[in-house]
Amino acid sequence: MSGLTIENISMRFDLPNGGSVQALKDVTLDLKPGELMSVLGPSGCGKTTLLNIVAGFLAPTEGRIAMNGHTVHGPDAERGMVFQQGALFEWMSVRENVAFGPRMKGEREAQYGANVDHLLDVVGLQDFKEKAIYELSGGMQQRVALARCLANDPDVILMDEPLGALDALTREKMQSLVLKLWKETGKTIILITHSVEEALLLGERLLVMAPRPGRIHKEYRLPFADLGVDQDLREVKKHPDYNKTREEILAMIWDMEEEIMGRTEESA
Amino acid sequence: MTILAIYVAIFIGGFFAVKYITASTQPKDYTSLKTVTFGDESAVRPNRAASIISIVTIFLLWGSFTGSSLIPSFLHAPAAYTGLGEFNYTVDANGQTDDATVTVNVHETDGEAAVPEVEPGDGFAKNDSISIAKYRSKLLRVDANDEQGRDEGAKIVAVNGKAIEPGGEVIVDFARIAMTPKGTLNIVPKTGWQMQPLYLPPPEKVASRLVEISSTGFRNSTLWEHLGYSLFRVIVGFLIGAAVGIPLGYAMGLSNWFRGWFDPVVEFMRPVPPLALIPLVIIWAGIGEVGKIVLLFLAALWIMAIAARSGVSGVNITKVHAAYSLGASKWQIMRHVIIPNSLPEIFTGARVAMGVCWGTVVAAELVAAEKGAGMMIMVASKFQNTDIVLMGIILIGVIGFSIDVLMRWAERLLVPWKGRS
């Protein structure tokens, strides 16, 4: 079968003092090609761990990840990743960063050049392609990271709070860009965020995770991502269901946070 | 003490003078008022006027206290007394007193010591004369030629009319006249405030030495050979040290076995000052080029290894993850991520290593060498050629500073992303 399958993933980290922490417990998920899923949860719910396992940076204690039918055993170009920040190569120009994936495959300029320039156009960085990374603003750097990931043509794009370090205005523009790229490329995308609004807007499916141990708490299917493709995101936010869902999820997460705080107080 | 006081006075005076002069031209903004920038280290810029005044002050003080001909003589500190001086003394021989004059010729250190000829004069005390080199003093038994001297019970009771007794002293216009317990006069001409050339030659003497040695050479080698040999040793020693140290550091940063194997060696050798290795290296390799280069190799090796190791360890793991998920192989990650990422650290290490090597080579040449900047100043000091010593120190400083400037320039050119991620 095609798509991404997450089967009964559990992850336990050993602590230096001999104990262990159950970061994920029995997480099972199926993603069809072209699905856009956002993952939301209080801090410590294992969402980044889950993403790292899917990317292949971590091996799960139990369970397996399957991609297009074969089991995942490590990082691969079929699963691209966009990090929050700090993942660009400062010693390369913007264009060299975007062309990194194809170059590592041994492609020549003639093969990847046109596609790289097209992607730079899409993310609006054509005028900056010869600039150094440290000359760009935070939003521009994330657009480079997006373009670099797309240039490699992965089947799944994993995003680990890619917009978390950006200011509110830049963030809104970037959210539209992500939606546009999702529709144009038809990639499967998993996006981790700690912003409820972002999760609503950028989640065709929205997964709420609960902490200790990290597990799937509830899943939503939402219309907002499809609406956001053609509409202004501020219009989408006026949708009658938007606020209702937002309140519901916020309350859910607040309850979880309070439970954590309560537990910490008891133990203290 | 006086010199320090003058220095501080110029420091303070210069500050207020520059402040007064620039006050009218500077805008009164927040920066000038230092209200918001106080405590902000990045807002502190060196005041170039202060730098210029500082350098001028150093040369001014140097010239002033060495009687340099480069600065007008009214700026000179009081010089040591030279020329003729006179004082008289009074002898009391059993109730009879008589005066006689002592003529002193204070001559330049390297000049002729002509004793002035004087008339004996009348009375039983006869006139004396003596010649003393600048900065020296002499004992003079003034009663030796008198008709009634110490042996006959005569005593010197006054100098220039001021009473003196054994162990006492009288200050005359050009000298201090002290009396020993036995009654001999010790004549100490005034030394002034200027330094003796033996301790500190004036700047123009150092400059003329530079011209002289750069044209005629020193100890069978030209100046450029001396400096060139020192530089050659540093560069060769550093390059071999880097060629071994950087791969070693990479291996230590990437492999547990290498890390474990070399950690004790590197951690032990790092705090050993290279100077402490000089005796061992001389025993092993002698005082020739091989010994020097081995020493500098050892000085650079550990610094470069540690720099390369921390450059590898310091790679942000997300960069490696990103490269993996973009399909890079281990070798490609090494080539395109880990090596470029470690370059800033390596450049920092190289700058430190070059500085340490330059210091070490000079020290090693001080100990034993046939050519080199350190050997030049060591030999010169044995012959009390203070001007050559000073010239050598200045040249060593200039070269050391130039090396650092060059390394920083190369750093800006080759790793422009340093400190900007």
Interface residues (C-beta under 8 A of the other chain):
Chain A: A55 G56 F57 G74 P75 D76 A77 R79 G80 M81 F83 G86 A87 L88 F89 E90 W91 F100 G101 M104 K105 A132 I133 Y134 R148 C149 N152 P154 L158
Chain B: N316 T318 K319 H321 A322 A323 Y324 S325 L326 G327 A328 S329 Q332 H336 V337 P340 N341 L343 V415 P416 W417 R420 S421
